[in-house]
Amino acid sequence: MGISTSTLYEWKKKYSEFSEALKRGKEIIDREVENALLKRALGYEYEEITQERIIRKDVKGDPMTDLHEKELDMLKKYQAFLKRKNK
């Protein structure tokens, strides 16, 4: 915000509307983090698309870009991570 911590605390004490706005913003972020943690704990799938340069060239001699699509299961990915970590 471009202010010192002491100024922030002073404004929070002095201006109740400012303090309430900060609390509302924090509640939203807290809920988003909570939902993200729950989603990760329960597992979910998503599709990832990556672009990679490959060695082949097109007719003009320009490098070709190859698209790869794969579906990832985050629960399986996280479980595999835990197995490696706990060895």
Contacts in CASP RR format, 6 or more apart in sequence:
PFRMAT RR
TARGET T0000
AUTHOR 0000-0000-0000
METHOD contacts of the structure
MODEL  1
MGISTSTLYEWKKKYSEFSEALKRGKEIIDREVENALLKRALGYEYEEIT
QERIIRKDVKGDPMTDLHEKELDMLKKYQAFLKRKNK
1 8 0 8 1.000
3 11 0 8 1.000
11 18 0 8 1.000
11 19 0 8 1.000
12 18 0 8 1.000
12 19 0 8 1.000
12 22 0 8 1.000
13 19 0 8 1.000
40 74 0 8 1.000
40 78 0 8 1.000
42 75 0 8 1.000
43 73 0 8 1.000
43 74 0 8 1.000
43 75 0 8 1.000
43 78 0 8 1.000
44 73 0 8 1.000
44 74 0 8 1.000
44 75 0 8 1.000
45 71 0 8 1.000
45 72 0 8 1.000
45 73 0 8 1.000
45 74 0 8 1.000
46 71 0 8 1.000
46 72 0 8 1.000
46 74 0 8 1.000
47 69 0 8 1.000
47 70 0 8 1.000
47 71 0 8 1.000
47 72 0 8 1.000
48 69 0 8 1.000
48 70 0 8 1.000
48 71 0 8 1.000
48 72 0 8 1.000
49 67 0 8 1.000
49 68 0 8 1.000
49 69 0 8 1.000
50 67 0 8 1.000
50 68 0 8 1.000
51 65 0 8 1.000
51 66 0 8 1.000
51 67 0 8 1.000
51 68 0 8 1.000
52 65 0 8 1.000
52 66 0 8 1.000
52 68 0 8 1.000
53 63 0 8 1.000
53 64 0 8 1.000
53 65 0 8 1.000
53 66 0 8 1.000
54 63 0 8 1.000
54 64 0 8 1.000
54 65 0 8 1.000
54 66 0 8 1.000
55 63 0 8 1.000
56 63 0 8 1.000
56 64 0 8 1.000
57 63 0 8 1.000
57 64 0 8 1.000
58 64 0 8 1.000
END
